[in-house]
Amino acid sequence: MLFGGYRFESCPDYKRAINMKSNKEHRFQDNPKEQEFHDKFKEMFEISSTTRNSLSAIIFGWKDASINYPNQYLTDKEEDICLNLIQWLGSPVGQGFLDSCGFVKKD
């Protein structure tokens, strides 16, 4: 598959299934904003393998100046941690944090 001129089939984790899961999905009924953050973040990974490369590179850096591949890939558990953190940003406490950082909530 070519994306942005780059070939990702040679990437070792390219074909690894998207298995991200939250350990707090029970909160969705009372906190729909958490579900929105969770679902939108997870959807990014289902659209393109480039997102997985970028998330891994945020944590581990890029392998070289061409920024095609990260130094190493996140494990499933590490991806779950990222998903849970993003979900937390949708919680009332997370929304308060974003507000204190100057982000304005759009409805």
C-alpha positions in Angstrom: 0.0 0.0 0.0 1.3 3.4 -0.9 0.4 6.3 1.4 2.0 9.7 0.8 4.6 8.1 -1.4 5.7 5.6 1.2 5.3 1.8 1.0 4.1 0.3 4.3 4.0 -3.4 3.5 7.7 -3.7 4.5 6.8 -2.3 8.0 6.9 -5.3 10.4 3.8 -4.1 12.3 1.8 -3.0 9.3 -0.5 -6.0 9.2 -0.8 -6.3 12.9 -4.5 -6.1 13.9 -5.8 -3.0 15.6 -6.6 -4.5 19.1 -6.7 -1.3 21.2 -9.1 -1.5 24.1 -10.1 0.6 26.9 -10.5 -0.7 30.4 -13.2 1.9 31.2 -15.8 1.4 28.6 -18.4 1.1 31.4 -18.1 4.9 31.8 -19.5 5.6 28.3 -23.2 5.6 29.4 -22.7 8.4 31.9 -19.8 10.2 30.0 -20.6 10.4 26.3 -17.6 12.7 25.7 -15.3 10.0 26.9 -16.8 7.6 24.3 -16.4 10.3 21.6 -12.7 10.8 22.4 -12.2 7.0 22.6 -14.0 6.3 19.3 -12.4 9.1 17.3 -8.9 8.1 18.5 -9.4 4.4 17.7 -10.9 5.3 14.3 -7.7 7.1 13.3 -5.9 3.7 13.6 -8.4 1.9 11.6 -8.1 4.4 8.7 -4.4 4.4 8.2 -1.2 2.6 9.4 0.5 5.9 9.3 -1.2 6.8 12.5 0.3 3.8 14.3 3.7 4.8 13.0 3.2 8.3 14.2 2.0 7.3 17.7 5.0 5.0 18.1 7.3 7.8 16.9 5.8 10.2 19.5 7.0 7.8 22.2 10.2 6.3 20.6 11.2 8.8 18.0 11.8 8.3 14.3 14.3 5.8 13.0 15.8 8.3 10.5 15.4 11.7 8.9 12.9 10.2 6.3 10.4 9.8 9.1 9.0 6.6 7.5 9.3 4.3 10.5 9.6 4.7 14.3 12.6 3.5 16.3 10.3 0.8 17.7 6.6 0.0 17.8 4.2 0.3 20.7 3.0 -3.0 22.1 -0.7 -3.7 22.3 -0.6 -2.9 26.0 1.2 0.5 25.3 -1.5 1.3 22.6 -4.2 0.5 25.2 -2.5 2.9 27.6 -2.6 5.6 24.9 -6.3 5.0 24.2 -7.1 5.2 27.9 -5.3 8.5 28.3 -7.2 9.9 25.3 -10.4 8.7 26.7 -9.5 10.4 30.0 -9.3 13.7 28.2 -13.0 13.3 27.5 -13.9 12.8 31.1 -15.0 15.7 33.3 -11.5 15.9 34.9 -9.8 15.6 31.5 -12.1 18.3 30.1 -11.2 20.5 33.1 -7.5 19.9 32.3 -8.0 20.9 28.6 -9.9 24.0 29.7 -7.1 25.0 32.1 -4.7 24.7 29.1 -6.8 27.1 27.1 -8.7 24.6 24.9 -12.3 25.7 24.2 -14.9 23.0 24.0 -17.0 23.1 20.8 -20.4 21.4 20.7 
